[in-house]
Amino acid sequence: MKRIIAIAHNTFRETVRDRVLYGLVVFALLLLPGSRLVIPLAIGQELKIMKDFGFAAMALFGLMIAVVVGAALVHKELDKRTIYVLVAKPVRRWELLVGKYLGLMATILLAFGVMFAVLAGTVITLGGRLDWLLALAVAGLFLQLAAVTAVAILFSTLASPALSAVFTICLYIVGTAADQLRLFADRMPGLAVKLAVKGASYAVPNLHLCDYRTEAVYGLEVPGAKVALMLVYIMTYTALILLVSSAILERKDLK
């Protein structure tokens, strides 16, 4: 466990120092307050538009951090051959991968914390109040990225950073519509095609389970069982993806 924490800490320090990360966070912080420029165009809906705009910005820039950093995380170690130094020490490959993942998630959590503070301040400035639905929506976005980041690291063990980024973005888009994909599969002609499409819909993360933006914007009630299902699903899916990634990394020839 100490080795994983040490790797996570080093990864966190490296990613926080990354200029790309700083650029994304600064751009997001400029975008959130800047959304107030379009609010006067929607009289009576200012607060709702601000929340919706803020959630969209957090989701977009969180995804960009996960893709830009996560898609190159393992490949960079292989390309620079720094992984040889690590595996020569008493560090298992799965410990390296899990540590890298936790370090990157800590970076995304930091970015989310800063963006959430800006969003909360803007909401209060507009006369709104902070409630648990606002926090739940942001937590849901973070859990979406927890699954997407794990997938990005999986692709990073298989392909180049550019391809990993493309695959991760495509999977994110499909994951946000996983429920619709299953409904579409039921209408497909032919049993083989139907089973293939439905199987693919279960293979991608069902990110819709973590989307509480509508509830937060309109103040809708959220059942506790739905929140519990979200937590269990994301933790299980992420653990399985990291397990597969670890198995691939263990089998990879580093000679």
C-alpha positions in Angstrom: 0.0 0.0 0.0 2.9 2.4 0.8 4.3 1.8 -2.7 0.9 2.7 -4.3 0.6 5.9 -2.2 4.1 6.9 -3.2 3.4 6.4 -6.9 0.1 8.2 -6.6 1.8 11.1 -4.8 4.5 11.4 -7.5 1.9 11.2 -10.3 -0.1 13.9 -8.6 2.9 16.2 -8.4 3.8 15.6 -12.0 0.3 16.2 -13.4 -0.2 19.3 -11.2 3.0 20.8 -12.7 1.8 20.0 -16.2 1.3 23.2 -18.2 -1.6 21.6 -20.1 -3.5 21.0 -16.9 -2.9 24.6 -15.8 -4.2 25.8 -19.2 -7.4 23.8 -18.9 -8.2 24.8 -15.4 -7.5 28.5 -16.0 -9.7 28.4 -19.2 -12.5 26.7 -17.2 -12.2 29.4 -14.4 -12.5 32.1 -17.0 -15.4 30.4 -18.7 -17.6 29.9 -15.6 -17.8 33.6 -14.7 -17.9 34.5 -18.3 -21.2 32.7 -18.7 -22.8 35.6 -16.9 -22.5 37.5 -20.1 -25.2 35.4 -21.8 -27.4 35.2 -18.7 -29.2 38.6 -19.4 -30.5 37.0 -22.6 -32.7 34.6 -20.6 -34.8 36.8 -18.2 -36.1 34.8 -15.2 -33.9 31.8 -15.9 -30.5 33.2 -14.9 -29.8 30.8 -12.1 -30.8 27.7 -14.0 -28.7 28.7 -17.0 -25.7 29.4 -14.8 -25.9 26.0 -13.1 -26.4 24.2 -16.4 -23.5 26.1 -18.0 -21.3 25.5 -15.0 -22.0 21.7 -15.0 -21.3 21.5 -18.8 -18.0 23.4 -18.3 -16.9 21.1 -15.5 -17.8 18.0 -17.5 -15.9 19.2 -20.6 -12.7 20.3 -18.9 -12.7 17.3 -16.6 -12.9 15.1 -19.6 -10.1 17.0 -21.3 -7.9 16.5 -18.3 -8.7 12.8 -18.2 -8.0 12.4 -21.9 -4.9 14.6 -22.3 -3.2 13.1 -19.2 -4.7 9.7 -18.8 -4.3 8.6 -22.4 -0.6 9.1 -22.2 0.0 8.1 -18.6 1.3 4.5 -19.0 2.5 5.0 -22.6 4.8 7.8 -21.5 6.4 5.6 -18.9 7.0 3.0 -21.6 8.2 5.5 -24.2 10.7 7.2 -21.8 11.6 3.7 -20.4 11.2 5.0 -16.8 9.0 2.0 -16.2 12.2 -0.2 -16.3 13.6 1.6 -13.3 10.3 1.2 -11.4 9.8 -2.5 -12.1 13.4 -3.2 -11.3 12.5 -2.2 -7.7 10.1 -4.1 -5.5 7.2 -2.6 -7.3 4.6 -4.7 -9.0 3.2 -3.5 -12.3 -0.4 -3.4 -11.0 0.8 -1.3 -8.1 2.3 1.1 -10.7 -0.9 1.3 -12.7 -3.2 1.7 -9.6 -0.9 4.4 -8.2 -0.9 6.3 -11.5 -4.7 6.1 -11.6 -5.1 7.4 -8.0 -2.6 10.2 -8.6 -4.5 11.3 -11.7 -7.8 11.2 -9.9 -6.4 13.3 -7.1 -5.4 15.9 -9.8 -8.9 15.8 -11.3 -10.4 16.1 -7.7 -8.3 19.2 -7.1 -9.4 20.8 -10.4 -13.0 20.0 -9.6 -12.7 21.5 -6.2 -11.4 24.8 -7.7 -14.1 24.8 -10.4 -16.8 24.0 -7.9 -15.7 26.8 -5.7 -16.0 29.2 -8.6 -19.4 27.8 -9.6 -20.7 28.0 -6.0 -19.5 31.6 -5.7 -21.2 32.5 -8.9 -24.5 30.9 -7.8 -24.5 32.8 -4.5 -23.7 36.0 -6.4 -26.8 35.5 -8.5 -28.9 35.1 -5.3 -29.1 31.3 -5.4 -28.3 29.0 -2.5 -26.1 26.0 -2.2 -27.9 22.6 -1.6 -27.0 19.0 -1.7 -28.3 18.6 -5.2 -25.6 20.9 -6.5 -23.0 18.9 -4.7 -24.5 15.6 -5.9 -24.4 16.8 -9.6 -20.7 17.7 -9.3 -20.0 14.4 -7.5 -21.8 12.5 -10.3 -19.6 14.3 -12.9 -16.5 13.3 -10.9 -17.6 9.7 -10.8 -18.1 9.7 -14.5 -14.6 10.8 -14.9 -13.4 8.1 -12.5 -14.7 5.5 -14.9 -13.5 7.3 -18.0 -10.0 7.8 -16.6 -9.7 4.1 -15.9 -10.7 3.5 -19.5 -8.2 6.0 -20.7 -5.4 4.2 -18.8 -6.6 0.9 -20.3 -6.2 2.3 -23.8 -2.9 3.8 -22.8 -1.5 0.3 -22.2 -2.6 -0.8 -25.7 -2.1 2.1 -28.1 -0.4 5.5 -28.7 -1.6 8.6 -26.8 -3.4 9.9 -29.9 -5.4 6.8 -30.5 -6.0 6.4 -26.8 -7.5 9.9 -26.6 -9.7 9.2 -29.6 -11.0 5.9 -28.2 -11.6 7.4 -24.8 -13.6 10.3 -26.2 -15.7 8.0 -28.4 -16.4 5.7 -25.4 -17.4 8.7 -23.3 -19.9 9.8 -26.0 -21.3 6.3 -26.3 -21.4 5.9 -22.5 -23.6 8.9 -22.0 -26.2 7.3 -24.3 -25.8 3.6 -23.1 -29.5 3.3 -22.2 -30.5 4.6 -25.6 -28.1 2.1 -27.2 -29.8 -0.8 -25.5 -33.2 0.4 -26.7 -31.7 0.7 -30.2 -30.4 -2.8 -29.9 -33.9 -4.2 -29.3 -35.0 -2.8 -32.6 -32.1 -4.1 -34.6 -32.8 -6.8 -37.2 -31.1 -10.2 -36.7 -30.3 -11.9 -33.4 -26.5 -11.7 -33.9 -26.5 -8.0 -34.5 -28.9 -7.4 -31.7 -26.7 -9.3 -29.2 -23.6 -7.6 -30.4 -25.0 -4.1 -30.0 -26.5 -4.9 -26.6 -23.2 -6.5 -25.5 -21.4 -3.3 -26.5 -23.9 -1.2 -24.5 -23.0 -3.2 -21.4 -19.3 -3.1 -22.1 -19.1 0.7 -22.1 -19.7 2.6 -18.8 -23.3 3.7 -18.3 -22.5 7.3 -17.5 -26.1 8.3 -17.5 -26.4 6.8 -14.0 -24.1 9.6 -12.7 -25.9 12.5 -14.4 -27.9 14.5 -11.9 -27.6 17.9 -13.6 -31.3 18.1 -14.5 -32.2 17.4 -10.9 -29.8 20.0 -9.6 -31.0 22.7 -12.1 -34.7 22.1 -11.5 -34.7 21.0 -7.9 -36.1 17.5 -8.5 -36.1 14.8 -5.9 -33.4 12.1 -6.1 -34.1 8.7 -4.5 -31.3 7.5 -2.1 -31.3 4.1 -3.8 -30.4 5.7 -7.1 -27.4 7.3 -5.6 -26.3 4.1 -4.0 -26.6 2.3 -7.3 -24.4 4.9 -8.9 -21.7 4.4 -6.3 -21.7 0.6 -6.5 -21.8 0.6 -10.3 -18.9 3.1 -10.8 -16.7 1.4 -8.2 -17.4 -2.1 -9.7 -16.8 -0.9 -13.3 -13.7 1.0 -12.5 -12.2 -1.9 -10.5 -12.9 -4.3 -13.4 -11.2 -1.9 -15.9 -8.2 -1.5 -13.7 -8.0 -5.3 -13.3 -8.0 -5.8 -17.1 -5.4 -3.0 -17.5 -3.2 -4.6 -14.8 -3.4 -8.0 -16.6 -2.4 -6.4 -19.9 0.5 -4.6 -18.3 1.7 -7.7 -16.6 1.8 -9.6 -19.9 3.5 -6.8 -21.8 7.1 -7.6 -22.8 9.3 -4.8 -21.5 12.5 -6.1 -22.8 
